[in-house]
Every structure is written in C-alpha cells, then in structure tokens.
Amino acid sequence: MNRMKILIILIVGLNLPITGQPDSSISYSNLVKNLDSIVRMHNFSIGIAFFDLKSNNGYFHNPDLPFPTASAIKIEILAELFNQTAKNNFKLTDQVRIGIKVDGSGILQFFDYTDLKLSYYNLALLMIQQSDNTATNILIKELGMDNINKFIIDLGLTNTKLQRIMMDFEARAKGLDNISTPRDKLTLLKKIYERNLISEESCKRMIDVLSVSKSSPLTKNIKEDFKIAGKGGGIPGVRCEMGIFYFKDFEYILVVMTKDLPQQELGDEVIGKISELVYNFMKQQNN
C-alpha cells in the first residue's frame, strides 16, 4: 500500500523508529512518530488531516486518497442547504412534506407520515445529529444532487462527489459511492471555521448544527470539556470521522478516514487513538 505524508512543518532527514507502542512524550516529532506507527501497524487504508488553527502547523497522511464518506458527506449537503437559502431559494423555516422513508439510521422512518411536514432547518438537524437517512434523502431531492455537486466544485473540493442517495445499495454495487479525501474535508471545515463560506452568519449556524451533541470515536478518549463541530459515518469496511475541536486554550481540525477495514470496530479504535494522540499533543503545546 502506497502511503504519502505531507507535513506542513517540513522535517528534513528525520528517521523515525517504528514501534508497536506510541511514545509517551509529546513533542512534535514524537506526535509524527506515533501517528506513523499507528498507520504502519494496520493493513487497511488510513487518511489523516490534522491542522492546528493557532500555529497553522499540522500533519497529513494520504491527504488526497479518495475514501467512501458514508454519512460524512452530509456536511456538504448542509453547506448547499445554507448556500441555497442565502440565494433566497427558500427559508430555513419553510416546511417540506415528508413523503419518503429510508432504512438505516434516524428516527423519521418510524413517524406517521400523514400530512407530516418539517422545516428545512429541522431536517438538517436530524441529518446531522441523528444521521437521519430519510431527512438526508429529502434534502438531496429538494436541493438537487447536481446543485450539491456544483457547489462542491465551486468550493475547490476537487476530489469530493455526491453520487448516490443514502441506502442506495444498488448504486453502490455499481461502483457509485459518495467520496472525498482528508484534504477536501479539512478544507471545507476550515472554510466554515474561518466564516469564509457563504456568509459569517451561515457559518455560525452551520457550526451550531454540527455541534449538536452526538457520539463519536474522536471524543471517547478525551475527558476535558470541549465542543466539537463535525460529522462522521460508517458503512461496511469504512469509518470516517472529522470535526473542528474547540478547547479553552486551543482549537484544531482533525479528519480521520479509513477503508478496507477487516473488522468494523477497528476503525473506531484507530480513530479514537489518533484523536487522543493529537489532543495530548495540543494540550501539552498550550500548557
């Protein structure tokens, strides 16, 4: 498996030992060594994009390798929702009739659909907080898949594409999947963080939606109080998690994408460990 690392901090001639256990000290070189060690310990594909929003330093591994996104593509759908509301195509408070049901994650599939309507904003909340597939497919239908992909291109996310609705196994069997890369995901989250996407108010509201409490392997090993604005997802053989981390003394973006997992739980385990290493490094750097 070919692996490519791009370090925003250039380290020349660095020979890092590969060990089975991460080093306990947390200098930048040890962070790199520990992340490299995790990657090399596993025989499935791992992509990492880490960016310190204070120092502008970071670490990349396989930044441009395409990964199936699973539900993480819902961030792009959320962005296009706010893009169309900014164009006055509709208001977030406008009501949408719920006329389809999709299996998988989410609660809408269990609702009584008789004359059921929800606002675009509430559909967005369900799409992100519960990863509701019914809400997602309704939004894709209302926004238009072509429009979503055009906005993705306009944002410069050249390796990201929405190619199917949620739970469309027939399309996936034909090789049509929703894809992105660690670099593209980092770019999108950074635009939102910097209030550089659509408008400052739109970014603020997107962060609010993305910050609604939800479980993630990114957060399971972090005990300190913090906020994360992000989204993840998984399908057989794939686990992706990403977010903007807001701590009292530091902020950063972390994207971890995996594919070809022999066991699904390995994705959660690796993502949790990578997140813990990055957090410990950031905490030490900002003490």
N, C-alpha and C positions, 0 to 999 in steps of 0.2 A: 504494500500500500504506500503510495507516494504521499508524503506529508510536507506541507510548506508552512514555514513560520515567518511572519513579518513582525519585527519588533519596532515599535515606534521609537523606543530608545535603542540606538544601534549598539550592539555588543560585538566587538571585533575579536576574533580568535578565542572565543570563550569555549572551553571544553568542559561540558557538564557531565558528571558521572550519572549513570542510570542505576537507580537503586529501587528496591522493592517498596521501601517506606519513605514518605516525604520527610525532608529535613525539617527539624523543629525551629530553626532560626528563620527569620522572615525578612532578609534583605531582598532587594530586587532580583539579584542573581539567583538566590535560593527560591524565590517565587517561580522564576523561569524554570529552574531545575525541577522543582516539584511538579509543575504543570506538565513539563516534558515527560517526567517519569510516569505520571498517570496516563498520558496518551500512549506511551510505549508499552505499558502493561496490558493493554487491551487490543484485541484483534478486530474491533469494529471501528467505523469512521467517527471521529470526533472533530467538531469545529468549534473554535473559541474566538470570541472577540471581547476583549476587556479594555475599558477606557476610563482613566482617572479624569474626571471633569474639572479638577482643580489644577493638576500639573500637565494635563494633556499627554501623559505617558500611558503606555498600555502594552498589551500582548495580543498577538494574533496567531492562530494555528488553523490551517486550512480555511482562510478567510473567504476565498472565492469558490470553494467547493459547494456545489448545489446539494441541498438536503430537502427531502419532503418536510413540509412545515407542520403537518397536522393542523391543529387549531390555532397555531401561532400566526397563520395568515389572516386571522381576524383583526389584527392590528391595522393592516392595510385597508380592510373593509371599513373599519371605524374611521380611518383617515378620509376615505372617499365620502363617507356619510357627512362629515363636517365640511368637506370641500363643496358638496352639492348644496348644503344649507347656506354656506357663505355666498353661493351664487343665487340664492333665493329660489331655488327649485322647489323647496318646501321648508317648513319649520320643523324643528325637533319635536315640537308638541303636536304636530299633525298626527292623526290616527290612521293606522293601517289595519285593514281587515285580515284576520288570521285564517288562511284558507288551506294551509298545507301542514302536514305532520311529518317529522323525520325522527327516526330512532336515534339511539346513542345518548350522548349527554344532554342535559337540560330538562326543564320541567314542563315546557309548553306542550309537549306531545301528550301530556296527561290531562290537559284542560278540556272543558266542554267548549267546542268551537262555535256554538250557536250565537251568531251576531257578536263574536268576540273581536274587539279592536284594541290595539295597543299603540302608544306613541312610538315614533322613531327612536326617541331617547330611551324609552323603556326596553325596546328591542335591543338597543346597543348594550344596555346594562346586562340584560340576560345573555347576550352573545359573549360578553367578556367575563362577567362574574361567574356564570354557570356554564360557560362554553356551550350555550344552548344551540344545538344544530338547527332546530326549527327556526328560531329567531335569525340565525345567520343566513339560512337559505331565503328567508323572506327579504332580508336586506339585500342580498345579492340580486334577487329578482327586481326589487324596487330601484336599486341603484344602477343595475346593468353590469354584467361581467366585463363587457368591453370598456365601459367607462372606468371601472375599477382598475383595469389593466393599463388604460391610457394614463391615469393619474400616477400609477406606479412608475411608468416610463418617464413622465414629466418630473418626478422626484429624483430621477437618476438611478433608480434601483434596477440596474440592467440585468440582474440575474434572478429577479423575482417575478413570478407569474401565477395568477389565479386561473386554473384550468378546469376546475370542476366544483360542483356544489358539495356540501357535506354529505357523507354517507353514500356517495355515488360509487359503489364498488365496481359497477360495470365499466365506468370511465377509467377507474384506477387499473383495472385488469388490462385495459388497452394502452396503459402507459401514461395516461393523463393524470398528473398529480399536481398539487399546489407546491411550488418550490421557492426556495430563497437561499441566501448564503449568510454566514455570520456577519460579513461586512455590510451587506444590504440592511440587515436587521439593526445593526449598530447605527448605520447612517440614519435610518428612519427614527429610531428612538432619540438620537442626538438632535435631530431637527425639532422633534416635539419638546425635548428638554429646553432647548435654546429659544423656544417660542418662534421658530423660524419656519413654521408650516401653516399655511393658510392665513392665520392671524394669531395674535397673542391670546385673545380670548378663546379661540378654538383650541389652541394647545393646552390652555389651562383646563378646559373642560374635558379634553381627551385624557389628560393626566388624572383628573378626578375619576373618570370611568375606569381607567387602567389600574387605579389604586384601590378599587373596591376589594375588600378582604377575600382572599382565596388561597387555597393551599398550593404550595409549590416546593419541589425539592431544592430550589435555590435558597429557601429560607429555613429549612428544617434544622440546620446546624448553627443557626445564628440566634443567640439568646438576647442580645441587646435590642432595645426599642428602635424601630426604624419604619420607614414607609418604602414600599416598592410599587412602582407603576410598570406593569408588564403583562405578559401573557405567555402561556406555554401550550403544549399539546402533545399527544401521543397517538400513534396507530401501531399495529403490529410491526415490530422491528425498528421503530422510530420514536425518539423522545427529544423534544426541543423545549428549552426554557430561556426566557430573556426578560430583562427589566432594568429600569432606572432605580438605583438604590439611593435613598435619602437618609443619611445619618446626621446627627447633630454637627459633627466636625468635618464630614467629608461626603462626597457624592460620586457615584460612578455608574457606568453601564456595563452589564455583563450579559453576553449571549453565549449559550452553550447548545450546540445541535449535535445529535447523534443519529446514526442509521446503521443498518445491518446488525442490529442487536440480536445475539443468540438467545438472550432472556430479557424480557421487558424491564424487570426490576434493576438490571444492570445500568440502564440509562439513568434512572433516578439516583442510584448510588454514586455514579460518576459525576453527575451534575451537582449533587449535594456536596461532594468532596471538593470539586473545583471551586464552587461558590465559597465554601468555608476557607479555603486557602487564600482566595482573593480578599475576602473580608478581613482575615487576620493580618494580611499584609497592609491593607489600607488602614486598619486600626493602629498598627504599630507606627506607620508613617505619620500619623496625625496625633500621636500622643504628646 
